[in-house]
Amino acid sequence: MSLERLRELCELNEIDLFEKEYKKFERYRELLKKWGKRINITSILSDKEIEEKHFFDSLLGLKAFKLYGFDYHNKLLGDVGSGGGFPGVPLAITIQNSTFDLIESRHKRCVFLEQVKRELELPNVKVLCTRVESIDRNYDMLLMRAVEDPIEAIKITKHLLEKGAILCIYRGKERFSQEIPNYIIEEISFEVKGIKLRRHFLFIKSAK
Ligand SMILES: C[S@@+](CC[C@H](N)C(=O)[O-])C[C@H]1O[C@@H](n2cnc3c(N)ncnc32)[C@H](O)[C@@H]1O
């Protein structure tokens, strides 16, 4: 059976995927392995690592949204600095009734993302090849993964947060306990089964 690690982790953590969705992940992995190194999208290229550190990690957002109380159906989400498509593409594969803008400033990465959209047949995905600072849309939620500094993340998305978007930052292992004036920050943490990891997410809203 292919995608064994992804299947194992999803099962352990009660994330249900359909067989046709696993097929899309399989094609996505092939594309990442073919193009990832060439256009510097990811240094993680073993099957198991892609499944665990990119696919499954992105899908953990589903758990975080539920714990935060965000109903992710029929919404507009923006993946800011999408890179190779994380977390936007795995989420778009599984939440088909919501729309995902993959916002990425580097042209080569956008070409890759367009190919992923085409080959995985994802009509709910749009690639926006620009800097997030120049975007003016009413998002329900913005997603950011692999972010060094939440304060910097707020700085570049401020105009969208002021229009009502909630910013969800995939934090990894580290907690963030700082307060930021004019923003309401909620941290959601949970144990991940099968990895022995406690995962932190930040949900940030403008207080205005
Ligand atoms: C650290 S990578 C993260 C990639 C991906 N989200 C992940 O988790 O693997 C950050 C990405 O954001 C893009 N980026 C940086 N600043 C940006 C901006 N202001 N607007 C849009 N994209 C940006 C970079 O080109 C890069 O692909």
Ligand as a Chemical Component Dictionary entry (heavy atoms), coordinates in Angstrom:
data_LIG
# 
_chem_comp.id                   LIG 
_chem_comp.type                 NON-POLYMER 
_chem_comp.pdbx_formal_charge   0 
_chem_comp.three_letter_code    LIG 
# 
loop_
_chem_comp_atom.comp_id 
_chem_comp_atom.atom_id 
_chem_comp_atom.alt_atom_id 
_chem_comp_atom.type_symbol 
_chem_comp_atom.charge 
_chem_comp_atom.model_Cartn_x 
_chem_comp_atom.model_Cartn_y 
_chem_comp_atom.model_Cartn_z 
_chem_comp_atom.pdbx_ordinal 
LIG C1  C1  C 0  9.799 29.613 4.539  1  
LIG S1  S1  S 1  8.996 29.476 3.006  2  
LIG C2  C2  C 0  7.586 28.554 3.526  3  
LIG C3  C3  C 0  6.995 27.733 2.448  4  
LIG C4  C4  C 0  5.778 26.914 2.842  5  
LIG N1  N1  N 0  4.732 27.695 3.450  6  
LIG C5  C5  C 0  6.142 25.749 3.762  7  
LIG O1  O1  O 0  5.622 25.681 4.865  8  
LIG O2  O2  O -1 6.934 24.896 3.349  9  
LIG C6  C6  C 0  8.347 31.100 2.748  10 
LIG C7  C7  C 0  7.780 31.367 1.361  11 
LIG O3  O3  O 0  7.134 32.624 1.372  12 
LIG C8  C8  C 0  7.427 33.343 0.188  13 
LIG N2  N2  N 0  7.286 34.762 0.556  14 
LIG C9  C9  C 0  8.123 35.494 1.357  15 
LIG N3  N3  N 0  7.621 36.737 1.552  16 
LIG C10 C10 C 0  6.433 36.791 0.875  17 
LIG C11 C11 C 0  5.440 37.816 0.696  18 
LIG N4  N4  N 0  5.572 39.007 1.261  19 
LIG N5  N5  N 0  4.338 37.525 -0.056 20 
LIG C12 C12 C 0  4.204 36.298 -0.639 21 
LIG N6  N6  N 0  5.116 35.302 -0.507 22 
LIG C13 C13 C 0  6.217 35.539 0.240  23 
LIG C14 C14 C 0  8.830 32.889 -0.177 24 
LIG O4  O4  O 0  9.094 33.032 -1.546 25 
LIG C15 C15 C 0  8.803 31.418 0.267  26 
LIG O5  O5  O 0  8.410 30.570 -0.785 27 
# 
loop_
_chem_comp_bond.comp_id 
_chem_comp_bond.atom_id_1 
_chem_comp_bond.atom_id_2 
_chem_comp_bond.value_order 
_chem_comp_bond.pdbx_ordinal 
LIG C1  S1  SING 1  
LIG S1  C2  SING 2  
LIG S1  C6  SING 3  
LIG C2  C3  SING 4  
LIG C3  C4  SING 5  
LIG C4  N1  SING 6  
LIG C4  C5  SING 7  
LIG C5  O1  DOUB 8  
LIG C5  O2  SING 9  
LIG C6  C7  SING 10 
LIG C7  O3  SING 11 
LIG C7  C15 SING 12 
LIG O3  C8  SING 13 
LIG C8  N2  SING 14 
LIG C8  C14 SING 15 
LIG N2  C9  SING 16 
LIG N2  C13 SING 17 
LIG C9  N3  DOUB 18 
LIG N3  C10 SING 19 
LIG C10 C11 SING 20 
LIG C10 C13 DOUB 21 
LIG C11 N4  SING 22 
LIG C11 N5  DOUB 23 
LIG N5  C12 SING 24 
LIG C12 N6  DOUB 25 
LIG N6  C13 SING 26 
LIG C14 O4  SING 27 
LIG C14 C15 SING 28 
LIG C15 O5  SING 29 
# 
